[in-house]
Amino acid sequence: QVQLVESGGGLVQAGGSLRLSCEASGSIFSINSMGWYRQAPGKQRELVAKFTSGGRTIYADSVKGRFTISRENAKNTVYLQMNSLKPEDTADYYCGVLRGAQTYWGQGTQVTVSS
């Protein structure tokens, strides 16, 4: 069992920045991948950025050059630094973990970017 606690969401103006944090606890060994996903109102959930099991990073085309995923293993924490935010980035952001063929999700944190 993996528990994910997210923080860092909020309301910002276009062009601003936010950093999301996700701390994992529980059975965190043998995690295959970890990343960030988002779901905008009326839209399907989509990948934002993730670490693959091979240690690579993958970004959605819409966020390349603006968002950066990072991790601090000692704190079991993954971050998403979001710069140059656009209104189109408005969504609920979820931390997701794949472990032992089981997907775990955080509760989500709201990000609203105003025009």
C-alpha angles and dihedrals in degrees: 000000000000125000120200125197118191132194142162104072122132148120120305137163122251110280093030131116139237134179119213122203131199121187118196125206138169122042096005099153119108094023107169099197142352131194153134128272132179139202122200122201109284092005135102122254112270138188116261102174138329147174113240124218087258093057097255125134123230125194133190111248090239093063103035111128092016106059129051127193118206139162141210107206096192089062095037086233134140123197136200115203109199118194133174090023119201131200087249088066090067107121147107107280120212132194111221131193130189115206128160092347089305123115119214125194134197121229092260132245124231122239117188121182115193126208 
